[in-house]
Amino acid sequence: MATKSSDGNMALIAYNYDGTDDKKSKSDEITIDLKGLSAKRNIKVSVTILDKNNDNTYREWERSGIP
């Protein structure tokens, strides 16, 4: 999903997330190609990993004893 604000800033979110993460495969990779960006603009890239061990609410629920 991509958005552009009135001041020209853009935001992009891409995900391929299964909360159980039991069937992870090579197809879970996401490639993003950005073209036409101006060299005069600042670019900030942030990555949040959601997988079996990182930011996984399902696994945290399991670790807490499945209340």
Secondary structure by P-SEA (a helix, b strand, c coil): cccccccbbbbbbbbbccccccccccccbbbbbbccccccbbbbbbbbbbccccccaaaaaaaaccc
